[in-house]
Amino acid sequence: MKITRIFGGFFALLMMIGSVRAELTIATASKDGAYYPVGKAIAALLAEEIPINVEVSDGSVDNIKLLLARKRDLAIVQSDILHRAKDAGSEDNLQQFSDEIGDIRSLLSLFPEYIQIVVRKDSVIRSLLKLHGKRLYIGLPDSGTRYNAEDLLHALGINGQQFTEVTYIEDVRSKLNQPDLAEEISRILGPEQQALSTTIALKLLKAGHLDAVFSTSGRLIGGPELRHLPFKNKLAPVLRQQFEYYGLTPVEIPGEGTIPLLFTRANLVARSPESVQGLSDSDAELIVRKIHENQLGLGKLVSSNLDFFFGDRMVRRMTHNIHPGAENYFRSRNMLPHVSPWEYVIIVLLVFIGLTIIFAKAARNTKFVVWLLQMRPVTSLYSEQSWFKRIWDVYLKLTCATAPRIWSWLFAITAVTVIYSIRLIEKTHSIANDVENPFSGTGFLDGAVWLLTFAITGFNQDIYPNTPFAKFLAVLVPVLGIILTLYILITKTYSADREKELQARGISFPQFNNHIVICGWNDRVPNLLKDLTSTASPLPSSGKVVVIADHDADKPLEGLGLEGKRVAYMRGRSSDYKILEDVRIEHAIGAIVVAGQKKIEDNNYRSILTCTAIRGSLRSLPEERVPKGDFRPDDFPIIAELYFEENRHFFESSEVDKLVSLKSVSVRLISHAALNPGISELLIELMTFSTSQVAKLIPATEPEQWKKPIQVVDRTFSEVLQDLRKSDVLLLSAYEKSQPGLQDTKSDDIDFKESSPYHFGSEMDYKIKETDLLLVVRRNKKTVGGGKKFLRDHTSVSFDYANEVVLLIGNNWAGEEIAEVLSKHAKKVIQLVPLSKEDESNNAEHPEIVEEKKNITILRTNQRIDAQFYTKNRDRFSNVTRAVILGPSREDTDSMSEIFQDDQTIMHAKMLRRIADGDKQIFADGKHFHILAEMRYVDNLELFHHSGIDQPVPTNRLIEQCLAQMVFNRGVLSEFFLKAMSYSDKNKKGRLKRMSAMTLAKRIEMEVEGANYDELLRRCSGKDVQFVAIQPVKDSKIEDPVILNPADSHGKSHRLGRDDYVFVIVKPDDSGAT
């Protein structure tokens, strides 16, 4: 037990001994000097971390001797003594230290030691050159004062024989010839002291026995009777050139003002950590840190008035090797040139970018780079499917895809290099030359901001380099920046113009997304582009409309008024898989395949092949091109124009979503307009994106679409119709998605059959399902104003079809079917068909051919159809009450500009109007003779009206709207209106009709005169009649040609007049009279 206690106590004693830190000693100087109190202050600061014993000594030389003899651990040494000891000559007393002086390391500079030369105030000595031949005290041998005095006198060209040196008591006796004074000084100093002290020398100076006294000290000497000699600025560079350890600084001296004085430094030194019993890095760092962090406290601990160094002045002009521990600390505080880890990252990154540019551009064809790229690790890492390739391609695009990017990166590398270089040069210059560093405390980001501000504004913010090379670098960046800016501006302008030129020609194109692709070109494409890119179009704001065509014009979009629109042109064949890949067809909203002239000449087969290519391209996408999310190739909408009816089954086999038969659409539009005057305004209002009303397809489960949330599921069509009107929304139809039709490609079914998925006014009791889509009309928030007025005026246009004789002029592809539709309602139809040149040659013997079909008379003639022709055939046309003029054959006009396609129609109408208004009375009722004409170019509307045409029918415009609506609504909206215009016997559900107010009253067996829009809606809904719009005849407050889903007070308050007309949807067998 006792043994255990003994060993335990012994172990504890060893631990206590190990925990006690070894005491350090510091050599200073005499107690009445400046070094000793500074040493005491340092010991006080480190008392808790390192015990330090402060020892007196004979000054700097003695301190070096004690330090090298390992009798002291620390010492305060004058910086010039350290430098002299390192380079001492054979005659220099400091030569004894030259072999071992390398073991001494500087920790920091503590304070300046001023080289002071004082004279009496009344002295004639005003400059240092006046010291020649004077009585001088220059300090004791081997003292710092003496070394400094000798340096200075040597620089002034004054050698030892050119002045009287007074250093010892004997010099007072012999050189000053003052034996009594020498005895007095000897009594004061004692018999063992033979050298004069600075204090005694100052007394001799005041007494007039000396002319000047030299003193190197951190304290200022002098008094009221004395003054300091200033050091001229010209002398400092000369002195520094010979002795680099001197500095010059202005010093505030009481009673004298600011005097420039030379100075050296009092350095705290120690043995290097590699030497025997040297100071460790950790101890050195701790000592330096404590002094640096407590500089103000250090001054308070020292009673003497010393000017301690602050900031990077602690390491300036360090004339001896700095201790590694101190160096680490000062670098971490950015007081020595230093690069932080994150700055290394920036440097490495920029070097890597620079090497990338060199290898990718300058050296890409060298043997080394070719060999490097062919190495197996590189090829496997850079495979098509690798993530590295995707990242690397993006990196190359950002760094060296274009010349401006390359030069911008090189400029950035240059700017960063300049920032680091300026900071390094200025800090090194500041430390080496003891001048203020303008970039002291300035980090990399601060330096970057300064350089950027200086480069842009020329304002240096009171910071500017001192060294010539740094100044050159600072000016270099703005110059390079200006050159680069001009280069980029010129390059960008040229590139932008060049890119614009290439895009206009369809050779270059941007990356597309959320776009619509139009394949082909015809006269409807320009207006289609305008509609799809209008502000009210559902096209996403980031989307474009891209036309793929091999157009004859170099820049087909130029001059079409599409400047600033979101349109693009790609030259090439739309059936080319590479073109479809470039246009990013998989990211498109849909595709419209139009029948262009070149396709028509080839029986429109290329349109069929284009549809095949689009669907095939979407189904064979490589994995990296498949869009994110729920992408299904079969759901991609492909809308195509059907030019030749015999190609229908080919299109369907190509899996086209919807076919727009140009012939069928023309037949329905013209025949329906002929039977329902004013229908064009209504269709344009419903199907155009930029009119005051817009038709939309909305899921039944989204009640937030209305002003007030309205529940529509499991409610009847009639109830929902009336509730939605309270939110200024008109319900046209409910589309039953569960029924086939939405994805059905059999586009020939454009009639309302009994099994049709459309439900509307003829089925007021139909209950809306959760999966239904609602076809509604609502106020267009993106535009204001109504559509164009296609009826020439608002006068009553009423026809008794049972007694009408209609003159149908023309035989374009739709003429025969239009004649058949009109013949079912009119008393008679006379179809006037001008023979083509080929028919004329075949029928030269028969200038006129007359065919009779039921109540249709077809008159084919090769005669010129003019006023004389009608006069000659007065008997045939005497019962005609109205005329329908068809546009020219599309085969004859597809190569013709759209604006000129109406010329023949307009001229024929002018002739008919002149005949009708004349005195010859060729037609039955010339005064009320009504002329309807097909209009291909909507901007010709005014010409049509001024030429006497009562009702232009804009067929191309409505075809364009059908195509546009089909892209966004999968054909549901366009099909609804096309089916509603059908006069086919297959139409069993509903037909859009124009009725007079009186006819409507008879149909619903209810008074309607004086009712407003909403009252008419309610009255009709109870009679299985779907009310749509009012066609007012006389109402100055109503500017629009039709009142449709009114939201304003005028529209809502309008009362149906006796002469007004309405548009309703009724069952075909209950059509009523017009």
Secondary structure, DSSP 8 states (H G I E B T S, - for coil): -HHHHHHHHHHHHHHHHHHS---EEEE---TTSSHHHHHHHHHHHTTTTS-EEEE--S-HHHHHHHHHTTS-SEEEEEHHHHHHHHT--TTSGGGGGTTTGGGEEEEEEEEEEEEEEEEETT-S--SGGGGTT-EEE---TTSHHHHHHHHHHHHTT--GGGSEE--BHHHHHHTS--HHHHHHHHHHH-TT--B--HHHHHHHHHHTS-SEEEEEESS----TTEEE----TTHHHHHHHH-TT-EEEEEEETTTEEEEEEEEEEEEEEE-TTSTT---HHHHHHHHHHHHHTHHHHHHH--S------GGGGSTT--S-B-HHHHHHHHHTTSSS---HHHHHHHHHHHHHHHHHIIIIISTTSHHHHHHHTSHHHHHHT-TT-HHHHHHHHHHHHHHSSHHHHHHHHHHHHHHHHHHHHHHHHHHHHHHHT---TTTT--HHHHHHHHHHHHHH---TT---SSHHHHHHHHHHHHHHHHHHHHHHHHHHHHHHHHHHHHHTTS------S-EEEES--TTHHHHHHHHTSTTSSS-TT--EEEEE--SSSSTTTTTT-TTSSEEEEES-TT-HHHHHHTTGGGSSEEEE---HHHHHTTTHHHHHHHHHHHHHHHT--GGGS-SSS--GGGS-EEEEE-SGGGHHHHHHTT-SEEEEHHHHHHHHHHHHHHSTTHHHHHHHHH-TTSSEEEEEEETT-GGGSSS----TTSBHHHHHHHHHTTTEEEEEEE-TTSTTSS---TT--S--TT-SEE-GGGTT-B--TT-EEEEEEE-TT--S-----SSSSS-----GGG-EEEEE--STTHHHHHHHHHTTSSEEEEEEE--HHHHHHTTT-SEEEEEETTEEEEEE-S--SHHHHHHTHHHHTT--EEEE----HHHHTTS-GGGTTHHHHHHHHHHHHHHHSSS--STTSTT-EEEEEES-GGGHHHHHHTT-SEEEEHHHHHHHHHHHHHHHTTHHHHHHHHHT--STT--S-EEEEEEHHHHHHHHTS--TT--HHHHHHHHHTTT-EEEEEE-SS-TT--SSSEES--SHHHHH----TT-EEEEEE-GGG----
